[in-house]
Amino acid sequence: MIQFFLPMIPPTVTAQEHKIAVIKGQPVVYDTPDIKNARQKFMAHLSKHKPDEKYKGAVRLTVKWLFPITGEHFDGEYKTTKPDTDNSQKLFKDCMTKVGFWKDDAQVASEIIEKFYSKITGIWVRVEEI
């Protein structure tokens, strides 16, 4: 089991925000600069916590997204606005796969994802074999 905290303001861009261009009559999907920046940010932070060996079996992934407090929200309040947890999680898990946490993110058999407003911003992560 490993757990760690990534101190950052979590990106609000998600993997679903791809763009499509038509080149020579064929649709081509590409990442926007914002998605590329979020991916680079995740990869840089995650690489510091890469396990010595990839997880081989089923894993439980717990992620707590801690966003800056805005408006009249308070520290610890659940965030019920965008980005959606599943959309944020897709890009994050893809980066965890590329960094080498596991062979395939299909190994994530259990997920607990929460998002809050917080005075301390970042992403808290726990990975455990199940």
PELIN-V112026 format. One record per helix or strand of 3 or more residues. SS is the DSSP state (hx for helix, st for strand). FROM is the first residue (numbers start at 0). TO is the last residue. Records with the same first field share a line. If there is no record, write none. Layout:
SS->FROM-TO + FROM-TO
This chain:
st->1-6 + 18-22 + 25-29 + 58-67 + 107-117 + 121-128
hx->14-16 + 32-46 + 84-98 + 104-106
